[in-house]
Amino acid sequence: MANVVANDRVYAVRRTYAKRVGHRASRIDRLDMKILTAISERSRQSITEISKDVGLSASPCTTRLERLERDGLILGYNTDI
């Protein structure tokens, strides 16, 4: 069941991504999904914390995060209390 939910989430993110960036939707991969999951769970964490969660060093994690922002998949960050 968890695998089905994860696959549905990947499909939904790719579909949203495709609408925003067109043919480049295939560029989103497992590490991008880990980044999106990490920031969706805790939007105020540092790059260092995100990179540890994802399993990358800070520099490639920052590059991926900036690409996701630039391509419009990440529209902003907020915390609701």
GURO-405643 format. One record per residue: residue number from 1; y, z, x of N, C-alpha, C, O in turn. Coordinates in pm, 1 decimal, decimal comma. Example, Ala and Ser with C-alpha at 12.3 -4.5 7.8 and 13.67 -1.06 7.14 Angstrom:
+-----+----------+----------+----------+----------+----------+----------+----------+----------+----------+----------+----------+----------+
| num |      n.y |      n.z |      n.x |     ca.y |     ca.z |     ca.x |      c.y |      c.z |      c.x |      o.y |      o.z |      o.x |
+-----+----------+----------+----------+----------+----------+----------+----------+----------+----------+----------+----------+----------+
|   1 |   -569,0 |    780,0 |   1319,0 |   -450,0 |    780,0 |   1230,0 |   -330,0 |    780,0 |   1320,0 |   -331,9 |    846,5 |   1423,6 |
|   2 |   -225,0 |    708,0 |   1285,0 |   -106,0 |    714,0 |   1367,0 |      3,0 |    787,0 |   1290,0 |    113,8 |    803,9 |   1340,9 |
+-----+----------+----------+----------+----------+----------+----------+----------+----------+----------+----------+----------+----------+
END
This chain:
+-----+----------+----------+----------+----------+----------+----------+----------+----------+----------+----------+----------+----------+
| num |      n.y |      n.z |      n.x |     ca.y |     ca.z |     ca.x |      c.y |      c.z |      c.x |      o.y |      o.z |      o.x |
+-----+----------+----------+----------+----------+----------+----------+----------+----------+----------+----------+----------+----------+
|   1 |   -119,9 |      0,0 |     82,3 |      0,0 |      0,0 |      0,0 |    125,9 |      0,0 |     86,4 |    220,6 |    -73,2 |     57,9 |
|   2 |    127,4 |     81,7 |    191,8 |    245,5 |     87,9 |    277,9 |    272,6 |    -46,3 |    343,7 |    388,4 |    -84,8 |    360,2 |
|   3 |    167,0 |   -118,6 |    381,7 |    183,6 |   -249,3 |    443,2 |    245,2 |   -348,9 |    344,7 |    327,8 |   -431,5 |    383,2 |
|   4 |    205,1 |   -340,9 |    218,6 |    261,9 |   -429,3 |    116,4 |    410,6 |   -401,3 |     99,4 |    490,6 |   -494,4 |     90,4 |
|   5 |    448,1 |   -273,8 |     95,0 |    588,6 |   -236,7 |     82,3 |    667,3 |   -287,4 |    203,1 |    776,4 |   -342,3 |    187,5 |
|   6 |    613,1 |   -269,4 |    321,9 |    680,4 |   -317,1 |    443,0 |    696,8 |   -468,6 |    439,7 |    802,7 |   -520,0 |    475,4 |
|   7 |    593,4 |   -540,3 |    397,3 |    603,3 |   -685,9 |    388,6 |    705,3 |   -728,0 |    283,7 |    779,2 |   -824,1 |    304,8 |
|   8 |    710,4 |   -657,7 |    171,5 |    810,2 |   -687,1 |     68,8 |    950,8 |   -664,3 |    123,0 |   1042,3 |   -740,8 |     92,6 |
|   9 |    968,4 |   -559,5 |    203,1 |   1098,6 |   -529,5 |    260,1 |   1139,9 |   -640,0 |    357,8 |   1254,6 |   -684,6 |    356,6 |
|  10 |   1047,1 |   -683,3 |    441,5 |   1075,9 |   -792,1 |    535,8 |   1114,7 |   -917,4 |    459,1 |   1211,9 |   -984,1 |    494,6 |
|  11 |   1039,9 |   -950,1 |    354,4 |   1069,9 |  -1068,7 |    275,7 |   1208,1 |  -1058,1 |    211,7 |   1285,0 |  -1154,2 |    214,1 |
|  12 |   1240,1 |   -941,9 |    154,6 |   1369,7 |   -923,5 |     89,6 |   1483,6 |   -934,5 |    190,4 |   1586,8 |   -994,9 |    161,1 |
|  13 |   1465,5 |   -876,7 |    308,8 |   1569,2 |   -884,6 |    410,6 |   1584,9 |  -1028,2 |    457,9 |   1697,3 |  -1076,1 |    472,9 |
|  14 |   1474,9 |  -1097,4 |    481,6 |   1483,2 |  -1237,5 |    525,8 |   1548,9 |  -1324,9 |    420,4 |   1626,4 |  -1414,5 |    453,9 |
|  15 |   1518,8 |  -1299,9 |    292,3 |   1579,0 |  -1378,7 |    185,1 |   1730,0 |  -1355,3 |    180,6 |   1807,0 |  -1450,4 |    166,6 |
|  16 |   1772,6 |  -1229,7 |    192,4 |   1915,3 |  -1197,6 |    195,8 |   1980,5 |  -1259,6 |    318,0 |   2089,3 |  -1316,6 |    309,6 |
|  17 |   1913,8 |  -1248,3 |    430,5 |   1964,0 |  -1303,8 |    556,2 |   1979,1 |  -1455,4 |    545,4 |   2078,0 |  -1511,7 |    592,2 |
|  18 |   1880,7 |  -1521,3 |    483,5 |   1885,5 |  -1666,9 |    467,7 |   2004,8 |  -1708,7 |    383,7 |   2067,9 |  -1810,5 |    412,3 |
|  19 |   2036,2 |  -1632,8 |    281,7 |   2151,3 |  -1665,6 |    197,1 |   2281,8 |  -1654,7 |    275,0 |   2375,9 |  -1730,2 |    250,4 |
|  20 |   2287,2 |  -1560,1 |    369,7 |   2411,1 |  -1536,1 |    443,1 |   2427,1 |  -1625,2 |    565,1 |   2539,0 |  -1664,7 |    597,7 |
|  21 |   2317,6 |  -1658,0 |    633,4 |   2329,7 |  -1732,5 |    758,5 |   2254,6 |  -1864,3 |    758,5 |   2250,8 |  -1931,8 |    861,4 |
|  22 |   2195,5 |  -1902,7 |    648,1 |   2130,8 |  -2033,0 |    638,2 |   2002,4 |  -2044,1 |    719,0 |   1916,5 |  -1956,0 |    714,0 |
|  23 |   1990,7 |  -2152,2 |    792,8 |   1867,0 |  -2186,5 |    862,0 |   1829,2 |  -2088,3 |    972,8 |   1716,3 |  -2092,7 |   1021,7 |
|  24 |   1918,3 |  -2002,0 |   1012,7 |   1889,3 |  -1908,2 |   1120,8 |   1811,8 |  -1785,5 |   1073,0 |   1793,2 |  -1691,9 |   1150,7 |
|  25 |   1766,5 |  -1783,2 |    948,9 |   1698,9 |  -1666,1 |    894,0 |   1572,7 |  -1629,5 |    971,6 |   1533,1 |  -1513,0 |    972,1 |
|  26 |   1509,9 |  -1724,6 |   1036,0 |   1387,3 |  -1695,4 |   1109,1 |   1414,8 |  -1612,1 |   1234,2 |   1321,0 |  -1563,5 |   1297,4 |
|  27 |   1541,5 |  -1594,8 |   1270,6 |   1575,6 |  -1518,0 |   1389,9 |   1552,0 |  -1369,0 |   1372,9 |   1547,8 |  -1296,5 |   1472,3 |
|  28 |   1536,6 |  -1321,6 |   1251,5 |   1512,6 |  -1178,9 |   1232,0 |   1365,5 |  -1150,5 |   1261,2 |   1277,0 |  -1219,9 |   1211,2 |
|  29 |   1340,4 |  -1048,8 |   1341,7 |   1204,2 |  -1018,1 |   1381,8 |   1175,0 |   -869,3 |   1361,8 |   1253,7 |   -796,4 |   1301,3 |
|  30 |   1061,8 |   -826,8 |   1413,1 |   1016,6 |   -688,7 |   1396,2 |   1116,6 |   -588,6 |   1453,2 |   1141,6 |   -484,6 |   1392,3 |
|  31 |   1174,0 |   -618,9 |   1569,6 |   1271,1 |   -527,0 |   1629,9 |   1400,0 |   -520,8 |   1548,2 |   1459,3 |   -413,9 |   1533,8 |
|  32 |   1443,5 |   -635,3 |   1494,6 |   1561,1 |   -634,7 |   1406,6 |   1534,9 |   -547,0 |   1284,4 |   1622,4 |   -471,5 |   1241,8 |
|  33 |   1414,7 |   -556,9 |   1228,3 |   1380,5 |   -474,3 |   1112,5 |   1380,0 |   -326,5 |   1149,2 |   1421,9 |   -242,7 |   1069,4 |
|  34 |   1332,9 |   -293,8 |   1269,7 |   1335,7 |   -154,2 |   1313,4 |   1479,7 |   -104,4 |   1325,8 |   1509,9 |      9,1 |   1288,8 |
|  35 |   1567,7 |   -188,9 |   1377,6 |   1709,3 |   -151,8 |   1388,8 |   1768,0 |   -129,4 |   1250,2 |   1835,7 |    -29,4 |   1226,5 |
|  36 |   1742,3 |   -222,0 |   1159,2 |   1794,4 |   -208,8 |   1022,7 |   1741,2 |    -83,2 |    954,4 |   1814,6 |    -14,4 |    883,5 |
|  37 |   1615,0 |    -54,1 |    975,8 |   1556,1 |     66,4 |    917,5 |   1620,0 |    191,9 |    975,8 |   1653,3 |    285,5 |    903,2 |
|  38 |   1636,7 |    192,6 |   1107,0 |   1695,7 |    309,8 |   1173,6 |   1836,9 |    337,2 |   1124,0 |   1871,2 |    452,0 |   1095,8 |
|  39 |   1919,4 |    232,9 |   1112,9 |   2057,2 |    257,6 |   1069,2 |   2067,1 |    279,7 |    919,6 |   2162,2 |    342,2 |    872,7 |
|  40 |   1969,8 |    229,3 |    843,2 |   1974,0 |    256,0 |    699,5 |   1935,7 |    400,5 |    669,9 |   1979,9 |    457,8 |    570,3 |
|  41 |   1853,6 |    459,1 |    756,5 |   1814,8 |    599,2 |    737,9 |   1922,9 |    694,7 |    786,5 |   1946,0 |    799,2 |    725,6 |
|  42 |   1989,3 |    658,9 |    896,4 |   2095,3 |    744,2 |    952,9 |   2203,8 |    654,7 |   1011,8 |   2193,9 |    612,4 |   1127,0 |
|  43 |   2304,9 |    626,3 |    934,8 |   2405,8 |    529,1 |    976,6 |   2500,4 |    580,1 |   1085,2 |   2570,9 |    500,4 |   1147,1 |
|  44 |   2503,5 |    709,7 |   1109,1 |   2598,5 |    764,6 |   1206,3 |   2536,8 |    794,0 |   1342,9 |   2597,7 |    863,4 |   1424,3 |
|  45 |   2418,2 |    742,6 |   1368,7 |   2356,3 |    770,1 |   1497,7 |   2410,7 |    677,3 |   1605,9 |   2462,4 |    569,3 |   1577,3 |
|  46 |   2398,2 |    721,3 |   1728,8 |   2450,7 |    644,8 |   1842,1 |   2356,0 |    531,2 |   1879,7 |   2240,7 |    527,6 |   1836,5 |
|  47 |   2406,4 |    439,2 |   1960,5 |   2324,0 |    330,5 |   2011,9 |   2204,8 |    386,6 |   2089,7 |   2094,2 |    333,4 |   2081,0 |
|  48 |   2227,2 |    492,1 |   2164,2 |   2118,9 |    554,6 |   2241,1 |   2007,4 |    602,2 |   2148,6 |   1889,5 |    582,2 |   2177,9 |
|  49 |   2043,9 |    664,5 |   2038,1 |   1943,8 |    712,3 |   1942,5 |   1872,2 |    596,1 |   1875,1 |   1750,3 |    599,4 |   1858,0 |
|  50 |   1948,0 |    493,0 |   1836,5 |   1886,8 |    375,2 |   1773,9 |   1789,7 |    309,7 |   1870,8 |   1677,9 |    274,6 |   1833,1 |
|  51 |   1832,2 |    293,2 |   1996,0 |   1745,9 |    226,3 |   2093,9 |   1617,4 |    304,9 |   2118,1 |   1512,2 |    244,5 |   2139,4 |
|  52 |   1623,2 |    437,3 |   2115,4 |   1501,7 |    518,6 |   2129,5 |   1409,5 |    498,2 |   2010,0 |   1288,0 |    486,5 |   2026,3 |
|  53 |   1467,1 |    493,8 |   1889,0 |   1387,4 |    472,0 |   1767,9 |   1318,5 |    336,3 |   1770,1 |   1204,7 |    322,9 |   1725,0 |
|  54 |   1387,3 |    236,7 |   1822,3 |   1339,4 |     98,9 |   1821,1 |   1245,7 |     69,6 |   1938,1 |   1155,7 |    -13,6 |   1926,6 |
|  55 |   1266,7 |    137,7 |   2049,9 |   1185,1 |    113,1 |   2167,5 |   1245,0 |     10,9 |   2262,4 |   1172,8 |    -54,9 |   2337,4 |
|  56 |   1376,8 |     -2,3 |   2259,3 |   1449,7 |    -90,5 |   2350,2 |   1546,4 |     -7,0 |   2432,8 |   1575,5 |    107,8 |   2399,1 |
|  57 |   1595,6 |    -65,5 |   2540,8 |   1704,7 |      1,3 |   2611,6 |   1833,8 |    -24,5 |   2533,2 |   1836,3 |   -106,1 |   2441,1 |
|  58 |   1938,1 |     44,5 |   2570,1 |   2062,7 |     38,3 |   2493,2 |   2125,5 |   -101,3 |   2493,0 |   2177,3 |   -144,6 |   2390,1 |
|  59 |   2122,0 |   -171,8 |   2604,9 |   2188,5 |   -302,1 |   2613,7 |   2130,4 |   -407,2 |   2518,8 |   2206,9 |   -467,4 |   2443,4 |
|  60 |   1998,8 |   -432,4 |   2518,6 |   1946,2 |   -529,9 |   2422,6 |   1957,7 |   -483,4 |   2277,4 |   1971,9 |   -565,1 |   2186,5 |
|  61 |   1951,6 |   -352,8 |   2256,5 |   1969,3 |   -300,6 |   2121,5 |   2111,2 |   -329,3 |   2071,6 |   2130,4 |   -369,2 |   1956,7 |
|  62 |   2209,8 |   -308,8 |   2158,4 |   2349,4 |   -337,7 |   2123,7 |   2368,1 |   -484,7 |   2094,3 |   2436,5 |   -520,5 |   1998,3 |
|  63 |   2308,2 |   -571,0 |   2175,7 |   2318,7 |   -715,5 |   2154,8 |   2262,1 |   -755,5 |   2019,9 |   2323,4 |   -833,9 |   1947,4 |
|  64 |   2145,7 |   -702,3 |   1985,6 |   2084,0 |   -733,4 |   1856,0 |   2168,5 |   -680,1 |   1740,6 |   2187,1 |   -748,4 |   1639,9 |
|  65 |   2219,1 |   -559,0 |   1755,4 |   2300,8 |   -498,8 |   1651,0 |   2428,1 |   -580,4 |   1628,3 |   2467,3 |   -604,3 |   1514,1 |
|  66 |   2491,5 |   -622,3 |   1735,8 |   2612,4 |   -704,8 |   1724,8 |   2582,2 |   -838,3 |   1658,2 |   2663,3 |   -887,2 |   1579,6 |
|  67 |   2466,0 |   -899,1 |   1688,2 |   2428,8 |  -1025,4 |   1624,5 |   2407,3 |  -1005,9 |   1475,4 |   2451,5 |  -1088,1 |   1395,1 |
|  68 |   2339,3 |   -897,4 |   1437,2 |   2316,8 |   -870,0 |   1295,5 |   2449,1 |   -848,0 |   1222,1 |   2464,1 |   -890,2 |   1107,5 |
|  69 |   2544,6 |   -782,8 |   1287,3 |   2678,1 |   -763,8 |   1228,8 |   2750,6 |   -897,8 |   1217,6 |   2806,4 |   -930,3 |   1112,8 |
|  70 |   2749,6 |   -974,8 |   1325,7 |   2820,8 |  -1102,6 |   1329,4 |   2765,7 |  -1200,7 |   1224,8 |   2841,1 |  -1273,9 |   1160,6 |
|  71 |   2632,4 |  -1200,3 |   1209,2 |   2569,6 |  -1291,2 |   1113,8 |   2582,7 |  -1245,0 |    969,5 |   2544,7 |  -1317,5 |    877,5 |
|  72 |   2635,9 |  -1125,0 |    948,7 |   2663,2 |  -1077,3 |    813,5 |   2551,1 |  -1001,7 |    746,9 |   2559,9 |   -970,6 |    628,1 |
|  73 |   2445,3 |   -971,2 |    820,7 |   2338,1 |   -893,4 |    759,7 |   2377,5 |   -747,0 |    749,0 |   2340,5 |   -679,2 |    653,1 |
|  74 |   2451,9 |   -698,3 |    846,6 |   2509,1 |   -563,8 |    840,1 |   2655,6 |   -580,1 |    804,2 |   2734,1 |   -634,6 |    881,8 |
|  75 |   2691,5 |   -532,3 |    686,3 |   2828,2 |   -548,8 |    637,5 |   2916,2 |   -428,6 |    669,8 |   3038,8 |   -439,8 |    669,4 |
|  76 |   2855,0 |   -314,3 |    697,5 |   2931,6 |   -195,4 |    728,1 |   2841,0 |    -75,5 |    737,4 |   2719,8 |    -85,8 |    718,7 |
|  77 |   2900,2 |     37,5 |    766,1 |   2826,9 |    162,6 |    781,1 |   2897,2 |    267,3 |    695,6 |   3020,1 |    275,3 |    694,3 |
|  78 |   2818,7 |    347,5 |    624,2 |   2879,2 |    457,8 |    552,2 |   2777,8 |    569,4 |    534,5 |   2657,2 |    549,4 |    548,2 |
|  79 |   2828,6 |    684,4 |    504,6 |   2745,1 |    800,5 |    476,2 |   2795,3 |    861,4 |    345,9 |   2912,6 |    896,5 |    333,6 |
|  80 |   2706,0 |    873,4 |    249,9 |   2740,2 |    935,7 |    122,6 |   2695,8 |   1081,1 |    125,4 |   2584,7 |   1113,2 |    167,5 |
|  81 |   2784,4 |   1167,7 |     80,0 |   2752,7 |   1311,1 |     75,9 |   2750,6 |   1355,7 |    -68,2 |   2726,0 |   1473,0 |    -96,2 |
+-----+----------+----------+----------+----------+----------+----------+----------+----------+----------+----------+----------+----------+
END
